Amino acid sequence: SQALSHEMAYWSVRRRLSNQLESLADRYGTPTFAGGVVINRTFTQTDLAEMIGATRQTVSELLAGLTRDGVLGQRRRRIVVLDAGALASFGDPSCSI
């Protein structure tokens, strides 16, 4: 799509991934008791990489970092957004996460 082409040309992979995860959380998310949002569909690293025009390896590294930093978690093979604010700032070019 034209929007993805624009994103690929001007947005970093970090920003594209955070934007995609926010979009998936908005579309498929269910709030958790702990204040997070579980994305109620299973997406592989390859799925996410294809969605944002990146390699699976890059997505894997970024997801590992977000998990290590407590921004994302996993529950039954589903992604859980634990800190939506940190996820949003992760895509900001000035972010240091």
VMD Tcl script that builds the backbone (N, CA, C; Angstrom):
set m [mol new atoms 291]
animate dup $m
set s [atomselect $m all]
$s set {name element resname resid chain x y z} {
  {N N SER 1 A 0.827 -1.186 0.000}
  {CA C SER 1 A 0.000 0.000 0.000}
  {C C SER 1 A 0.873 1.251 0.000}
  {N N GLN 2 A 0.285 2.363 -0.334}
  {CA C GLN 2 A 1.033 3.614 -0.370}
  {C C GLN 2 A 1.489 4.020 1.030}
  {N N ALA 3 A 0.654 3.765 2.038}
  {CA C ALA 3 A 1.030 4.119 3.405}
  {C C ALA 3 A 2.253 3.327 3.856}
  {N N LEU 4 A 2.278 2.015 3.554}
  {CA C LEU 4 A 3.429 1.203 3.935}
  {C C LEU 4 A 4.670 1.656 3.191}
  {N N SER 5 A 4.538 2.000 1.934}
  {CA C SER 5 A 5.686 2.493 1.171}
  {C C SER 5 A 6.253 3.752 1.808}
  {N N HIS 6 A 5.387 4.657 2.230}
  {CA C HIS 6 A 5.828 5.887 2.893}
  {C C HIS 6 A 6.524 5.547 4.211}
  {N N GLU 7 A 5.908 4.629 4.991}
  {CA C GLU 7 A 6.505 4.245 6.270}
  {C C GLU 7 A 7.876 3.612 6.057}
  {N N MET 8 A 8.002 2.743 5.062}
  {CA C MET 8 A 9.273 2.074 4.817}
  {C C MET 8 A 10.344 3.068 4.384}
  {N N ALA 9 A 9.930 4.076 3.653}
  {CA C ALA 9 A 10.893 5.056 3.159}
  {C C ALA 9 A 11.362 6.015 4.247}
  {N N TYR 10 A 10.483 6.369 5.172}
  {CA C TYR 10 A 10.798 7.447 6.102}
  {C C TYR 10 A 10.846 7.046 7.574}
  {N N TRP 11 A 10.301 5.884 7.934}
  {CA C TRP 11 A 10.260 5.490 9.332}
  {C C TRP 11 A 11.309 4.425 9.610}
  {N N SER 12 A 11.890 4.447 10.790}
  {CA C SER 12 A 12.825 3.396 11.191}
  {C C SER 12 A 12.057 2.095 11.424}
  {N N VAL 13 A 12.766 0.978 11.433}
  {CA C VAL 13 A 12.138 -0.312 11.723}
  {C C VAL 13 A 11.528 -0.268 13.121}
  {N N ARG 14 A 12.211 0.346 14.067}
  {CA C ARG 14 A 11.681 0.479 15.433}
  {C C ARG 14 A 10.317 1.155 15.411}
  {N N ARG 15 A 10.224 2.237 14.672}
  {CA C ARG 15 A 8.959 2.978 14.626}
  {C C ARG 15 A 7.876 2.168 13.927}
  {N N ARG 16 A 8.244 1.493 12.843}
  {CA C ARG 16 A 7.247 0.677 12.129}
  {C C ARG 16 A 6.747 -0.455 13.020}
  {N N LEU 17 A 7.659 -1.087 13.773}
  {CA C LEU 17 A 7.248 -2.184 14.650}
  {C C LEU 17 A 6.355 -1.667 15.775}
  {N N SER 18 A 6.744 -0.587 16.417}
  {CA C SER 18 A 5.920 -0.075 17.520}
  {C C SER 18 A 4.548 0.358 16.996}
  {N N ASN 19 A 4.509 0.988 15.840}
  {CA C ASN 19 A 3.252 1.407 15.243}
  {C C ASN 19 A 2.371 0.193 14.923}
  {N N GLN 20 A 2.968 -0.857 14.373}
  {CA C GLN 20 A 2.219 -2.061 14.025}
  {C C GLN 20 A 1.672 -2.735 15.282}
  {N N LEU 21 A 2.496 -2.843 16.327}
  {CA C LEU 21 A 2.031 -3.457 17.564}
  {C C LEU 21 A 0.904 -2.638 18.206}
  {N N GLU 22 A 1.016 -1.320 18.161}
  {CA C GLU 22 A -0.060 -0.469 18.683}
  {C C GLU 22 A -1.343 -0.693 17.893}
  {N N SER 23 A -1.224 -0.793 16.575}
  {CA C SER 23 A -2.376 -1.024 15.716}
  {C C SER 23 A -3.024 -2.383 16.009}
  {N N LEU 24 A -2.198 -3.413 16.158}
  {CA C LEU 24 A -2.722 -4.749 16.468}
  {C C LEU 24 A -3.393 -4.770 17.840}
  {N N ALA 25 A -2.811 -4.058 18.803}
  {CA C ALA 25 A -3.414 -3.971 20.136}
  {C C ALA 25 A -4.761 -3.261 20.073}
  {N N ASP 26 A -4.847 -2.202 19.261}
  {CA C ASP 26 A -6.118 -1.486 19.101}
  {C C ASP 26 A -7.170 -2.390 18.454}
  {N N ARG 27 A -6.742 -3.163 17.457}
  {CA C ARG 27 A -7.680 -3.979 16.683}
  {C C ARG 27 A -8.072 -5.276 17.398}
  {N N TYR 28 A -7.113 -5.947 18.010}
  {CA C TYR 28 A -7.351 -7.277 18.572}
  {C C TYR 28 A -7.161 -7.346 20.088}
  {N N GLY 29 A -6.887 -6.217 20.705}
  {CA C GLY 29 A -6.510 -6.222 22.113}
  {C C GLY 29 A -7.653 -6.350 23.091}
  {N N THR 30 A -7.334 -6.998 24.205}
  {CA C THR 30 A -8.233 -7.120 25.343}
  {C C THR 30 A -7.441 -6.706 26.582}
  {N N PRO 31 A -7.996 -5.798 27.391}
  {CA C PRO 31 A -7.283 -5.379 28.597}
  {C C PRO 31 A -7.063 -6.553 29.560}
  {N N THR 32 A -5.935 -6.527 30.253}
  {CA C THR 32 A -5.642 -7.531 31.267}
  {C C THR 32 A -5.892 -6.935 32.640}
  {N N PHE 33 A -5.986 -7.794 33.652}
  {CA C PHE 33 A -6.186 -7.309 35.018}
  {C C PHE 33 A -5.012 -6.464 35.482}
  {N N ALA 34 A -3.825 -6.741 34.943}
  {CA C ALA 34 A -2.621 -6.022 35.371}
  {C C ALA 34 A -2.450 -4.670 34.662}
  {N N GLY 35 A -3.391 -4.320 33.786}
  {CA C GLY 35 A -3.322 -3.034 33.111}
  {C C GLY 35 A -2.677 -3.067 31.741}
  {N N GLY 36 A -2.325 -4.253 31.267}
  {CA C GLY 36 A -1.767 -4.388 29.927}
  {C C GLY 36 A -2.859 -4.679 28.916}
  {N N VAL 37 A -2.428 -5.030 27.714}
  {CA C VAL 37 A -3.363 -5.396 26.652}
  {C C VAL 37 A -2.810 -6.632 25.956}
  {N N VAL 38 A -3.598 -7.717 25.929}
  {CA C VAL 38 A -3.183 -8.919 25.211}
  {C C VAL 38 A -3.748 -8.855 23.800}
  {N N ILE 39 A -2.888 -9.102 22.814}
  {CA C ILE 39 A -3.309 -9.123 21.408}
  {C C ILE 39 A -3.849 -10.526 21.135}
  {N N ASN 40 A -5.156 -10.639 20.956}
  {CA C ASN 40 A -5.827 -11.930 20.879}
  {C C ASN 40 A -5.769 -12.575 19.499}
  {N N ARG 41 A -4.623 -12.528 18.904}
  {CA C ARG 41 A -4.316 -13.282 17.689}
  {C C ARG 41 A -2.848 -13.628 17.783}
  {N N THR 42 A -2.479 -14.736 17.185}
  {CA C THR 42 A -1.082 -15.156 17.203}
  {C C THR 42 A -0.375 -14.619 15.971}
  {N N PHE 43 A 0.707 -13.901 16.188}
  {CA C PHE 43 A 1.539 -13.387 15.098}
  {C C PHE 43 A 2.960 -13.864 15.326}
  {N N THR 44 A 3.547 -14.489 14.310}
  {CA C THR 44 A 4.944 -14.913 14.423}
  {C C THR 44 A 5.851 -13.721 14.133}
  {N N GLN 45 A 7.128 -13.894 14.456}
  {CA C GLN 45 A 8.100 -12.852 14.118}
  {C C GLN 45 A 8.133 -12.642 12.611}
  {N N THR 46 A 7.988 -13.707 11.849}
  {CA C THR 46 A 7.958 -13.594 10.386}
  {C C THR 46 A 6.739 -12.794 9.937}
  {N N ASP 47 A 5.576 -13.052 10.547}
  {CA C ASP 47 A 4.363 -12.279 10.222}
  {C C ASP 47 A 4.605 -10.793 10.447}
  {N N LEU 48 A 5.138 -10.464 11.622}
  {CA C LEU 48 A 5.385 -9.057 11.948}
  {C C LEU 48 A 6.396 -8.443 10.988}
  {N N ALA 49 A 7.453 -9.188 10.676}
  {CA C ALA 49 A 8.476 -8.683 9.749}
  {C C ALA 49 A 7.869 -8.378 8.384}
  {N N GLU 50 A 7.014 -9.272 7.897}
  {CA C GLU 50 A 6.374 -9.046 6.598}
  {C C GLU 50 A 5.437 -7.844 6.643}
  {N N MET 51 A 4.759 -7.648 7.748}
  {CA C MET 51 A 3.831 -6.516 7.887}
  {C C MET 51 A 4.550 -5.175 7.791}
  {N N ILE 52 A 5.781 -5.128 8.303}
  {CA C ILE 52 A 6.469 -3.841 8.383}
  {C C ILE 52 A 7.634 -3.712 7.405}
  {N N GLY 53 A 7.859 -4.742 6.587}
  {CA C GLY 53 A 8.944 -4.669 5.606}
  {C C GLY 53 A 10.322 -4.730 6.236}
  {N N ALA 54 A 10.510 -5.672 7.165}
  {CA C ALA 54 A 11.796 -5.828 7.847}
  {C C ALA 54 A 12.176 -7.309 7.835}
  {N N THR 55 A 13.373 -7.617 8.305}
  {CA C THR 55 A 13.779 -9.017 8.396}
  {C C THR 55 A 13.281 -9.609 9.712}
  {N N ARG 56 A 13.095 -10.913 9.732}
  {CA C ARG 56 A 12.669 -11.595 10.946}
  {C C ARG 56 A 13.708 -11.410 12.047}
  {N N GLN 57 A 14.978 -11.439 11.668}
  {CA C GLN 57 A 16.052 -11.285 12.651}
  {C C GLN 57 A 15.973 -9.924 13.350}
  {N N THR 58 A 15.745 -8.872 12.591}
  {CA C THR 58 A 15.633 -7.535 13.178}
  {C C THR 58 A 14.432 -7.463 14.116}
  {N N VAL 59 A 13.298 -7.996 13.670}
  {CA C VAL 59 A 12.101 -8.005 14.512}
  {C C VAL 59 A 12.362 -8.802 15.785}
  {N N SER 60 A 13.031 -9.937 15.651}
  {CA C SER 60 A 13.361 -10.774 16.798}
  {C C SER 60 A 14.186 -9.996 17.828}
  {N N GLU 61 A 15.194 -9.296 17.356}
  {CA C GLU 61 A 16.059 -8.513 18.255}
  {C C GLU 61 A 15.286 -7.398 18.945}
  {N N LEU 62 A 14.432 -6.704 18.187}
  {CA C LEU 62 A 13.654 -5.607 18.770}
  {C C LEU 62 A 12.649 -6.136 19.788}
  {N N LEU 63 A 11.973 -7.244 19.471}
  {CA C LEU 63 A 11.014 -7.831 20.404}
  {C C LEU 63 A 11.715 -8.299 21.681}
  {N N ALA 64 A 12.890 -8.898 21.534}
  {CA C ALA 64 A 13.648 -9.351 22.703}
  {C C ALA 64 A 13.995 -8.171 23.603}
  {N N GLY 65 A 14.398 -7.062 23.007}
  {CA C GLY 65 A 14.711 -5.873 23.787}
  {C C GLY 65 A 13.497 -5.316 24.497}
  {N N LEU 66 A 12.372 -5.273 23.810}
  {CA C LEU 66 A 11.133 -4.776 24.422}
  {C C LEU 66 A 10.673 -5.683 25.556}
  {N N THR 67 A 10.871 -6.980 25.393}
  {CA C THR 67 A 10.509 -7.935 26.445}
  {C C THR 67 A 11.439 -7.773 27.646}
  {N N ARG 68 A 12.727 -7.667 27.376}
  {CA C ARG 68 A 13.723 -7.498 28.439}
  {C C ARG 68 A 13.453 -6.221 29.241}
  {N N ASP 69 A 12.991 -5.176 28.547}
  {CA C ASP 69 A 12.734 -3.895 29.200}
  {C C ASP 69 A 11.347 -3.819 29.849}
  {N N GLY 70 A 10.569 -4.910 29.765}
  {CA C GLY 70 A 9.263 -4.944 30.414}
  {C C GLY 70 A 8.161 -4.235 29.662}
  {N N VAL 71 A 8.394 -3.932 28.390}
  {CA C VAL 71 A 7.374 -3.256 27.579}
  {C C VAL 71 A 6.384 -4.274 27.030}
  {N N LEU 72 A 6.889 -5.446 26.627}
  {CA C LEU 72 A 6.063 -6.525 26.099}
  {C C LEU 72 A 6.237 -7.770 26.950}
  {N N GLY 73 A 5.238 -8.630 26.895}
  {CA C GLY 73 A 5.304 -9.947 27.511}
  {C C GLY 73 A 4.647 -10.933 26.573}
  {N N GLN 74 A 4.525 -12.169 27.026}
  {CA C GLN 74 A 3.860 -13.177 26.225}
  {C C GLN 74 A 2.937 -14.001 27.098}
  {N N ARG 75 A 1.815 -14.381 26.533}
  {CA C ARG 75 A 0.862 -15.241 27.219}
  {C C ARG 75 A 0.260 -16.174 26.178}
  {N N ARG 76 A 0.507 -17.457 26.334}
  {CA C ARG 76 A -0.021 -18.460 25.396}
  {C C ARG 76 A 0.248 -18.090 23.944}
  {N N ARG 77 A 1.486 -17.777 23.650}
  {CA C ARG 77 A 1.948 -17.434 22.300}
  {C C ARG 77 A 1.335 -16.149 21.751}
  {N N ARG 78 A 0.760 -15.347 22.614}
  {CA C ARG 78 A 0.215 -14.058 22.195}
  {C C ARG 78 A 1.047 -12.946 22.825}
  {N N ILE 79 A 1.134 -11.851 22.098}
  {CA C ILE 79 A 1.890 -10.695 22.584}
  {C C ILE 79 A 1.034 -9.912 23.570}
  {N N VAL 80 A 1.646 -9.525 24.668}
  {CA C VAL 80 A 0.971 -8.694 25.661}
  {C C VAL 80 A 1.734 -7.377 25.750}
  {N N VAL 81 A 1.023 -6.273 25.523}
  {CA C VAL 81 A 1.622 -4.945 25.690}
  {C C VAL 81 A 1.479 -4.602 27.169}
  {N N LEU 82 A 2.606 -4.561 27.856}
  {CA C LEU 82 A 2.609 -4.287 29.291}
  {C C LEU 82 A 2.698 -2.793 29.590}
  {N N ASP 83 A 3.326 -2.049 28.693}
  {CA C ASP 83 A 3.538 -0.610 28.898}
  {C C ASP 83 A 3.319 0.123 27.572}
  {N N ALA 84 A 2.073 0.539 27.343}
  {CA C ALA 84 A 1.714 1.181 26.074}
  {C C ALA 84 A 2.478 2.488 25.858}
  {N N GLY 85 A 2.710 3.236 26.923}
  {CA C GLY 85 A 3.450 4.494 26.807}
  {C C GLY 85 A 4.877 4.266 26.353}
  {N N ALA 86 A 5.528 3.260 26.926}
  {CA C ALA 86 A 6.899 2.944 26.520}
  {C C ALA 86 A 6.933 2.420 25.094}
  {N N LEU 87 A 5.907 1.646 24.697}
  {CA C LEU 87 A 5.851 1.149 23.317}
  {C C LEU 87 A 5.732 2.313 22.344}
  {N N ALA 88 A 4.874 3.275 22.665}
  {CA C ALA 88 A 4.708 4.444 21.801}
  {C C ALA 88 A 6.007 5.233 21.695}
  {N N SER 89 A 6.706 5.399 22.807}
  {CA C SER 89 A 7.951 6.166 22.767}
  {C C SER 89 A 9.074 5.397 22.103}
  {N N PHE 90 A 8.969 4.052 22.076}
  {CA C PHE 90 A 9.975 3.220 21.418}
  {C C PHE 90 A 10.099 3.589 19.926}
  {N N GLY 91 A 8.978 3.965 19.325}
  {CA C GLY 91 A 8.984 4.348 17.915}
  {C C GLY 91 A 9.433 5.773 17.665}
  {N N ASP 92 A 9.590 6.545 18.724}
  {CA C ASP 92 A 10.027 7.938 18.585}
  {C C ASP 92 A 11.527 7.976 18.277}
  {N N PRO 93 A 11.922 8.709 17.254}
  {CA C PRO 93 A 13.348 8.762 16.880}
  {C C PRO 93 A 14.282 9.185 18.010}
  {N N SER 94 A 13.774 9.921 18.991}
  {CA C SER 94 A 14.638 10.381 20.080}
  {C C SER 94 A 14.691 9.389 21.244}
  {N N CYS 95 A 13.988 8.253 21.119}
  {CA C CYS 95 A 13.937 7.265 22.197}
  {C C CYS 95 A 15.269 6.589 22.400}
  {N N SER 96 A 15.610 6.314 23.656}
  {CA C SER 96 A 16.882 5.658 23.954}
  {C C SER 96 A 16.728 4.210 24.409}
  {N N ILE 97 A 15.500 3.668 24.359}
  {CA C ILE 97 A 15.290 2.260 24.761}
  {C C ILE 97 A 16.071 1.360 23.828}
}
mol reanalyze $m
mol bondsrecalc $m
mol representation Tube
mol addrep $m
